[in-house]
Amino acid sequence: MAAEPGEPDLEDRGEPPELLTPRELALWVRAEALRGIRWAQPRKRRFRSAASVTRMVTLVLSAASTVILGLQDLDFWASLGFALVALSTVVTSVEPFFNWRSRWVLMEEAQ
């Protein structure tokens, strides 16, 4: 991200200028935090999209491979077993994707 007019490049920033008043230092810290947030926003969206696509591809491939392996001429119980394995694969893949457990823990801590 290019520096705004009148601002130094990212490489020139890092340490606060010397001899700042407390108010100027607070404003500098706030500006640095906002700059960091602006830097992270597009990356956060890109990483979220990549994580979602990767999780969905993994889910589809693992469920499909289990079903394909189960498409043999098997008796009822073996077919039921393969179907349950495919279903458990889907459920196991979905749980970390939505991250319900950590959300639950965060809600407990927030109370």
MOBEL-V370514 format. One record per run of one state. SS is the DSSP state (@ for helix, = for strand, . for the rest). FROM is the first residue (numbers start at 1). TO is the last residue. If there is no record, write none. Layout:
BEGIN
SS;FROM;TO, SS;FROM;TO
END
This chain:
BEGIN
.;1;9, @;10;12, .;13;21, @;22;69, .;70;75, @;76;98, .;99;99, @;100;110, .;111;111
END
